[in-house]
């Protein structure tokens, strides 16, 4: 499972970097979005999700047994906040790209007037 997550994070970073280097503004925005999502997957991977562990809430655990192993809730809250912020920034960047298209009549950044 760890290898699959590492490959997924690597592929997301690679595809995001590839899109970031394109001339089309929408592809650049998608590249930034993919890189931010790759960072979120990376943080969740580091948060302690492992196979074979119980992820139940410690309050509901049996009082005679030790508490089960749980994931770190701080990492989950951080990633949830990052997802919301990246969604807002993506929407804002798409609106800015539409405005740039209205001004320059093209989405190719190499054809814009200096």
N, C-alpha and C positions, 0 to 999 in steps of 0.2 A: 504494500500500500504506500509506503514511503517513497519507493521508486516511482510509482505512478504519479504521485503528487509532485515530485521533483521534475519529472518530464513535463507535466502540465504547466507548472510555473515557468519552466524554461521555454516551452513553446509559446506561452502567452507573452513573455518578455521579448522573445525573438520576433513574433508577428507584430507586436506593438512597435518595436524599433524599426522594422521594415516599413510599416505604414507611416511612421513618423518622418521618414526620409523621402516621402513621395512629394510630388508637386501639387496635387489636388488638396485643397484645404479641408474637405470633408474627411479624406483619408488620414490626414494629420490629426484631426480631432478624434477619429476612431483609434488611432495609434496611442494617443494620450489616455484614452478611456481604457484600452486593453492593458496598458502598463499599470494603471491604477488598480484595475481588477486583479492583475497578476500579483501586485503587492499585497492586496487583501487576501488572496489565496495563500501567499507565503506566510502572512501573519497568522492565519488560522492554522496552517500546518505547524507553526512553531508553538501554538497555543496548548499543545498537549493532547491532541486527539490521537489515541493509539488503539490498536485492535485488541479486543479481549478485555477491555476495562468497562466497568459499569459507569454510565454517565447519569445516574439518577441524582435527584436532589438530596443532599445530606440530611435535611430536616425530615424527610420521609423515610429515612433509613431505619432499620430495626435497632432498638436501643441496646440490644445485647451484642451486636456485632460492631466492629469498627466501621467508621464511615467509608463508603466506597470512594474510589478514585474519581475525581471530577475534573473537568477542564477548567481552565482559568477564565473566569467571567470578565476580567478586565480586557483581555484580548478580544473577546466577542463583542463587548461594548465599543471598543476602539474601531473594530472593523465595521460594525453597524453604522457608526458615525461617519466613517470614511466612505461608505457606500452612499449615504445620503448626500454628503458634500460633493462626491464625484458626480452624482446624478445632476445636482444643481449646476456644477461647473460645466458639464457636458451640454446641458440645455442652454446655458449662457453662451458657450462657445458656438453652438449651432446658430443661435440668433445673431451673433456677431458675424458669422460666416455668411449668413443670408444678407446682412447689411453690406458686407464687403462685395458680395455678388451684385447687389443693386448698384453700387458705386462703380465697379470695374467691369461689369457684364461678363465676367469669367471667374471660374473657381481655381484656375491655374495661377499659382502665386508667381511664377516666372514671367507671366505676361502682364502683370500689374505695372502701372506707371510709377515711376520713382518719385 
